[in-house]
């Protein structure tokens, strides 16, 4: 609420003895500030009001009054009516007030506000008189309108003996003069904010009215006495306003306000050339009503000032860019994993991390890249905000140093900075880079960084398929590395495989991940969302699984374009309502046959089968290309026939494989004829988009990004498009 709006405030508390006086002056208050000022704007065509008292009142033709433009002028008759209201001498006081204030060349609206404040004071129990008006002018001079406004607001809320209020007048004028002096050309803005704070904050937040009003005045004095300039004052007003709005602070808010002023003073004393940036950052940490009162600590304020100075110094001539990134991080909130609760990130941790980066960065490129990674991490839906602190920052700097030592500061380092600028690098990602680099040097380090960047950037990798891959922890990668190292100890570390196992560990735990690999051959855990993985984990225990029809999904391990990382993006989860879902990953034709038979032996005959592998009209690739052992083919009719006993009668088979339904006798037709199955397949290169279910949730159809060919006992028809 601005200063102009304050003119509409209600008058102070009034006693019954003044009610008659209020009635006689009510019209005057209702006319408003515009008409009152019109009464002095004689130079605008209304000079010489016949009802004034020239023998005692001021000369209304005084040229100083002409400096104020007429606003809201009424007729001369209305003006005369206003003047006739006088019976207590207020007219002379008002005229003198207007004339003397006009001498300071005040704007018309400010003059109007001052007059309105005077009227409200004159009809209250305060007993404002000529001596008081002279006192205000003598103490405040050109700042008298501000003093008058603050005095009126003080009286408006005060409920004790009105005689006590006189002792506050001198304090008000002194504080106003100090604030005006320190605000310079910005005093209009400063007093507007100050009056907003007083009217809507201080007076109603310090407890019972009366003596608390003097505490409120004490805050104003504190701001006036301890501030160095406009920005300093405005920040203190902003912070104290936040304190006033905070409902759950058990401490004395006056004491918190005093601490806040001291904290801002500490920044001014420490900030050097970057005081404005430090003040802005500190103000943002306290700009909401849910801030931590512990942030009012002077030591923390000094740490912010030091951080701002270091950041500006290390920014390489880009201090505004650096401060903008820091400000985006301050006040960030995150959704706690497993809940819908939004929790603020502790700004002390951000301050500590940025300080470490500034201290340990050799140049601007290094420092600005690290700031980017904080911003990237905190401006997304963070699951592990505890990652961002001084320890994390030191680990990142240690890794930077290691890369520089192992691979030089050219190509490898630029790759690392690219990762920092574009990715969300928490503790988990730092551990991933550490493991991927291992004992490598030179090109080996560059290859590892390139692989990690590819997985982050591409639409066909573990980070693209599930946002949860971004929130893997240190422990997830450590456990995954142990599992991968024990299973594939003779092989070179496969970084993509490591990320997949870490994702599985994050959701299921290390023990269950090892079990699913040993039993079902699953390596690419990031292909499946959390619901599907948890379902497979439950169903791996035969005795604990519910008695439902068996659905087996077989997914090829070889995936040249990452298409099967979107496997869980279809509506597979809804299949769990009707089926006991199981997933196996295979890399050969032989493994396919083995897994189908094993599932039959462990769980019973299969009701539905989904096969995902890169396809052609006559084959489905599950493993290495160009090798018959890795491909399921139409010509394998005899081996397919041996699986018939593993299925119920009339099973349904969905092929998530391109072009496998291109014509009547394609591999889809072979599976349908040999297994007596209802088979669904795409007629050309296309992805599976939807499963069609009956009322019980059983599969009766499928949609692709192309027409679907349906086979029943080997006979085909195109069911949602023209035959190709």
N, C-alpha and C positions, 0 to 999 in steps of 0.2 A: 504494500500500500504506500503510494508516494506521498509527498508533502502536500500536494494540492488536495488529495483525498482526505487528509487529516482535517480539513476545514469542516467536514461534515460530521465530526465526532460529537457525541452527546455531551451536554454540559456536565460539570462536576455535580456531586451530591449537593442538594440544597435543603435548607431548613424550611419549616412552614412559615417562618417570619418573612421569608423573601418571596413567597409565592405571588403575592399581589404585585410585587416589583417585576416578577417574571412575566406576568400577564401583560403589564404595560410595556415591557420591552420585548415581548414575544414576537410582535410584528417585525420589530427591527431584526431579530435573529432570522426570522423566516425570509425576509427580503433577500438575505444572502450577501456574500462578499462583494458581488458585482455591483449591487446598488449602493452599498456603503462607499465603495471607491468612487462610484459615480458622484457621490455627494461632495467629493473634493475635486472632481474633475471639472472645475468651473471653466477652465480654459477650453473645454470642449463644448461650450455654449450654455453653461448653467452656472455662471458666476453670479455672485450677489444674492445669495439666498436671504430673503427678507426676514427670516425667523431667527437668524443667528444673533448673538449678543456682541456687537462690535466693541462695546466698552470693556468687555472682559475676555472675549475669545480671540483667537488668532485671525489674521487677515486671510480670508479664503482666496483672495486674489494673489497671494504670494506666488511668484513665478516658479518656485521650486515644485509646487503642486502640479503645475502644468506638465511636468516631465512624465507624469503617469498618464497612460492612455486611458480613455474612458471605456469601461467594459460594462455591458448590461445596463446602459443608461435607461432611466425611466423618465417620465414627464416631470417638468418642474413642479407640478402640483404634488406628485408623489414624493419628491424630495422635500418639499415644504412639510408634507404630512409626517415624514420621518423626523424632521427637525422638531416638530411640535411635541414629539413624544417625551422630550427631555423634561425631567423635573428634579433630577438628582445631580445635575452638573456633568453627566457623562458625555453629553454632546461636546462640551469644551474639551474634555479629555480625549475623546475620539478624534476631534479635529486636530488637536495638538499631536497626537500619536501619528495620524496620517501625514500631517505636514512635516514632522521631523523625520519620519521614515522616508518620505518622498525625497528629502534632501540627500539621501544616499543613493538616489537614482535606482530604486528597486523596481523590478518588473511589477506590472499591474497585478498579476495573480498572486505574487508574494505579499504585496501590500494588502490585498483582499484577505489573505489568510491571516495575517497579523491582526487585522481589525476584528475578524471573527473570533480569534483567540481572546482578544481583549474583552469582547462582549460576554463570552462565556465566563471569563474570570469575574467580570464586574457584577454579574447577577448571581454569583455563587456565594457561599459562606465565607469565602476567602477575604472578601472586603477589599478588593483592589482599589487603590485610591491614587490621588495625584502624586503624593510623596513616593509611592511604590513605582509609579511610572517614571518619575525623575530618577529614582534609584536604578531602575533597569537601564535607562539611557546612559546614565553616568558610568555604569559598570560595563555595559555591552557595546555601546557605540553603534557602529554599523551592523553588529550582529544581534541587535535587539530583537528582531523578529524571531530568530532561532531561540533566544532565551525566553521570549514570551510563549512560544510554542511548547517548550519543555516545561515551563512553569505551569501552563494550563494542563498539560498531561499529568504532571505530578499531582496537582490539586484534584484532578478528575478522579484519581484512584485513592487519594488519601482520605481516611475516615476517622482519624483522631482529632484532637483539638486543632482547629484551623489556625489558631494563633501560633502553633509550633511551626507552621509552614514557612513563616517569615525567615527562619534561620536557614532555610534551604535556598533562598533567592541568591545570596552571594555565591554560594557554591555552584549553583546552576550557571550563573553568568561567567564565573571563572572557568568552568569546564567548557562552556560553549566557546569562549574566546580562544582557549588553547586548541580545541579541535579545529576551529576556523583557521587559525594561524598555521597549523601543521598540514591542513588539507589544501591550502593554496587555492588554485583555480578549481579544484575539484570539490569544494565544500558543499555545493548544491547536492551532488550525488551522495556525499558522506552523510550530511544531515538527513537526507531522505531515508537512507538505510538505517540511520540511528533512530529516527522516530518510528520507523516500522518495527525495529527491535523492541523499543520501549513499549509501544502500544500493544503489540501482539505477543510479546515474549516476557520481558523482565517483570513487569508489574504484576502479572498473574501467576508467576512461577516460583516466587520466593516464599510462598506461604501466606499467612494472614495479612491482609492489608493493614497499613499503619506503619509500624516501625520497619516493615519489610520495604516500604517505599524508599526509605533512606538507604537501605542496602542496594536498591536498584540505582539510586543516584550514585552510590559508591562505585558501581560498575562503570557508569559514565565517566566518573572522575578517573578511575583506573585507566580506562581507554585513553582519556585525554592526556594524562600525565606520563604514561609509559609508551606512547607511540611516537614514531619518528616521522611519519608522513602519511599521505593518503592511503597507499597500498597497505601499509601496516595497520591503519585504523580499520579499513574495510575488511581485512582478513580477520581481525579480532571480532568485529561485529558478526561476520559469517560463522565463526566457530562458536561464539557465545549463543548465537541463534540456534545452532545445532544442540548445544547443551540444554537450552530452554525447552526444545522440542522432545528431548529424550525423557521417556516416562519412567524408566526402570533404574534410575541412578539413586542409590541410597544416600550418597554423600551430599553435603551442602552444595547447592548449585552455585552459590556465590563463591565458595572456595574453589570450585572447578573453574569458574570464570577467571578467578585470580591466577590460577595455575596456567590456564590457557594464555593469558596475557604474558606471563613470564616465559612460556614456551616460545611464543612469537618473538619476544625480545631476544631470546637465545639465538633464533635464526638470524635476526637482524645483526647480532653481534658476530655470528660465524660465517654468514653467507657471502661476504665480500661483494664482488661484482655480480654475483648470481642470486642476490637476495630476492628479486622478483620471482625467479623460477622456484627457489626454495619455498617461498611463501605460498606460491600457487600449488605446489605439490602437497605441502602440509595441509593447506586448506581443503584440498580434495579428499584427504584421508578422513576429514572430520565433517564432510558436507552432508552426511545423511544422519537420520535420527538413530540408526542402529550402530553407530560407531562405538568402539571400545574406549571407555574413559581413560584406560591406561595409556592411550596414545597422547594424552595431554602432558606426558612426561617431558621435562626440559632436555634430558639426555637424548631422547628420540628426536626431538626437534633439531638438536645439534647434528645428529647423524644424517638427517635429511639435508641440512645445509651443506654438510661435507660431501654427501653424495651428489648434490646438484653441482657443486664446484668441480668435482672430479669428472662427472659426466660431461659437463661443458668443455672441460679441458681436453678430454679424450675423444670428443666427437669430430675432430678434424674440420672445424669450421661449420658444423651442422648442429649447434646447440638446440635450435628450435625443434629439429627432427628428433633429437635425443629426448628432449623434455616431453614431446608429444607422445612418444612411445611409453615413457615412464608413466605419464598421466593416464594412458589407456589401461595400464595394469593396476594402478592404484584404485581401490574400491571394487575390483573385480569380484564376482561371486561365482560359485560353482555348485553343481548338483552332486550331493554326496551319493556315492555308488550304492545302489539298492534302495534309494529313497527318492522322494520328490522335494527334499529340503535344500533350499539355497543358503549357502554359507559363505561369508566374505573371506577372501584370502587375506591373511595377515600382512598389512603393509610393512611391518617391521622386517618380515622375511624378504619382501621385494627390495626394500632399501638395502638390506645386507647383501643380497645377490648382486644388485647393480654396483654397489661399492666394490665388491670383489672383482667384478668384470673390469671396472675402471682402473683398479690398482694393478691388475695382472695382464691387461691388454697392451701389446706392443705398439699398436697403431690404430687408426680410426676404423679401418676395415674390420679388424678383429673385434673391436668394441661394439660397433654398430650391428654387426652380425649377431653378437650375443644378445644385444637388446631386442633384436627381431625375434629371436627364439623365445624369449620371455613373453613378448607380446603374443606370438602365435600360440603359445601354450595356454596363456591365461585368458585369451579372448575367444576360446572355444569352450565347449562343455567339458571342463576339466574333471577328471575322476580322482586324481591324486595331487591336489594342490600342495601337499607337504613336500613335493618334489622341489618346489621353488624356495630355496633358502641358501645360506652361505655355503653349506656343505656341498649342495648340488652344484653351485657356481664354481667352487674350487675343483670339484671332480671334472667339470667340463673344461676348465682351464688346464688341468693335468692332462686330459685327453688331447687337447689342442697341442700341448707341448710334446706329447708322445708322437703324434702324427708328424709334427715338424722334424723331430729327431729321426724318425724312421724313413720318411719319404720326402724330406725337403719342404720348403715353404712355398713352392710354386703350385703345380697341378693338384697335389693331394690336399694342400691347405685350402685352395680355392673350392675344391669339392666339399670340404668340411664346412666352409663358410656358406656355401650354397644350401647345404643341409640345414644349417642353423637359421638362415633367412627364411626358408620356405616350409620347415617342418615344425612339429611339436616335439621337442627333444626333452623328455623327462629322464628320470633315473633309469627307467627301463631301456630307453633308446641308447643312453650312454653305455649301459652294460652290453647291449647288442653290438655297438661299434667296437667296444673293447674285445669282445669274444671274436668278432669277425676279423679284426686285425691280427689277433693272436701274437705270434712271434714273427709275423710277416714284415717285409721291408720293401721299399720301392714300389714296383708295379703291383705287388701283391696287396699293399695297402690301398692303392688307387682302385684296384679291381673290387675290393671289399666295399669301399665307399660308393662306387658306382652301382654295385648290386643293391645296396641299401637305398640309395636314391631312386633306383628304378622301382623298387617295391613301394616306396612312398608315393611316387609320381604317377605310376601306371594305373590303368583301369582294370588290370588283369593280374593283380597280385593280392597277397594276404591283407595288406593295409587298405586296399580298395574294397574288399568284400565285406569287411566288418570294421566299424569304427572302434570296436573294443580292442583291436590290435594296437591302437595308439595308446592304450592305457595299461599296457603290460608293465609289470614291475621288475625291479632288480631280481627279486627272488624267482619270478616266473622264468626269466632267461637263465638264471643259474641252474634251476631244476631241469629245465628243458635241455640245456647243454649237457648235463650229466646223463640224461636219458639217451639223447642222440649219440653221445660219445660211446655209450655202452652198447647200443644197437648197431651202429655203423662205424665201429672203431677203426676198421681198415680203410675207410673212405675219407676223402678230403671233406672238410666241413662244408655242408650245403646250407647257406645262410637262409634261403627260403624255407627249407625244412625246419631250421631252428626256430624261425618266427612262428611257423605253424604249430610246432610242439609247445612253444611258450604260450600260445593262445589257448591250446587245449589244457595246459596246466592251470592257466588263470581261471578257467571255468570249472574244470573237473578235479583238479589236483593231480600231482605227479603219479600217484598209484593207479588211478583210473585210466590215465592216458597210456601208461605202460600196458595195462590190461587190454585196452581197445586196439592197440597196435598188435599185440600178440594174438588176439582172438580174431580180429576183423581186418587187420592189415592197414588200419587208418594212419596216414601220415599227414594229410592235408586238412588239419582240423579247422582252418579258417574258412573252408568251403561251407561250413555248417553253422547256423546261428545257435545261440545259447539254448533255446528250447529243444532243438533237434539233438544237440550233443547230450543234453541232460537226459533226454528220452532214450538215446542209445546207451548211455551209461547205466540207466536203470534196467533196460531190457537185456543187458549183457549177462545179468544174473538170471539164469533160466528159471529157478525156483520162485523168484520174486516177481517175475513178469506176469502181467494179467493175461488171461486166456482170451486172446483175440486172434482173428485171422492174421497170418504172417505176411508182412510186406518186406521184401528184400530189395534194397537199392544197391546196385553194383556200379562203382565209379572207377573209371580208368585212371591210373596214376599219372600217365603221360598226358600232358595238356599243353600243347605248343603255344596256345594264345590265351591261356588263363580263363577260358570260357566257363570252367566248372567252379570257379570261385563265386559265381552267381548261382550255384546250385540251390543254396538255401533262400534265394530271393524269390523263388516261386512260392506258391502257397502250400509247400510240402507239410508245414506244421499242422494243417487241418486234417491231414491223413492220419494223424496220431489218434484221433477220436475213434476211428473204426478199426485201425490196424495196430498190430504190434510191429513197430517199425525197427528194422535193422539195416545197417549200412556196412558194406565191405568195400575196400579199395584193392584193386588188383592191377598187375602190370603184365599179364600174359593170358593167353587163352587157357592154358593149363590151370592157372590160379583161379580163373573164373569157374571152371568145372569143379574144382576142389571146394571152393567156398559155397557153391550152391548145395553140394552134397553135405557139407558140414552143417550148414544151417538146417537142412532137412533132418539131420541126425540129432541136433541139439534141441530144436524147437518144434519139429513137425513139418508137414507138407506146406508148401508155399502157395499162398492165395494170389499174390500180386508181385510182379517183378518190374523194376525200373532199371534200365541199363543206360549209363551215361558214358559216352566215349565218342571221339571224333569219328564221323561216319562217312560212308559212301554208299551207293546203291547196293553193293554186295558185301559190305564188311563194316565192322566196328572196331576201331583201334583202341586197345586197352593198355598196351605197352609200347615197346620200341617200334618205330615206323620202318617199313621195308623188311620186317621180319615176320614170317608167318606165325611164329610162336607168340607174338604180341597182338594178333588180330583174330577176332571172331568172324568167320566167313560163312557164306551160304553153302560152300562146298563141304563144310564140316557137318553135314546132315547126320551121319552115323553117330558122331560124338554127341550132337545135340539130342538125338533120340534117347541116349542113355540117361538123360536128365529127366525124362518124362515121369519117372516114379517119384521125383522130388516135388512134383506139383499136384495140387488138387485138380479135379476135372474142370475144364474150361477156365483156366487162370486168365488173368488180364496182364498184359505186358505193355509197358510204355517205353518207347525208345527215345531217349533224349540224345539223338545222334542225327546229324545232318544227312538228308537225302536217302535215308534208309527205307523210305516208302515211295521211291521214285516211280516204280512200276509194279505190276502184279506179282512178279516172281523175284523181287528183291529179297534181301536178307530178312526183312520183316515178314514177307510171305512165307519164307522157309520156317521161321520160328512158329508162325501161326499153324502151318500145316503139320509140322512134326510134333509139336507139343499140344496140339488141339486147343490153341489159345486164341483169345481175343486180343489182337495186337494193334497198337496205335503208333503211327510214325509220320514224320514230315515228308512232304513230297520233294522238297529241295532244301538247300542250306537254310536252316532256321533254328531258332531257339524255342524251347518249351516255355510257354507262358502261363498255362493254367490247367489244373486237373478238374474234370467235371465229375461230380459225385451224385449218387442217388440219395434218397431220403435217409438211409442209414449211414452214409458216409463212405460207401464203397465206390471205387473208380469205375465210371462207365464211359469216359471219354477224355480227350485231351485237346488243347488248342496250342498251336504253334504260331510263329511269325510267317507262316505259309499254310497252304491247304493241308489238312490232315487226311491221310489214307488209313482206312480201317480194314482190318483183316479178320475174318471169322472162318476158322478151319481152312485157311489158305486162300479163301476167296476175298477179293478186295473191292473196295469202293471208296471214292473220295467224298467225305461227308461234310466238308465246309469250304468247298471251292471247286472249280472246274478241273476235270482230269487233265493232267499235263500231257 
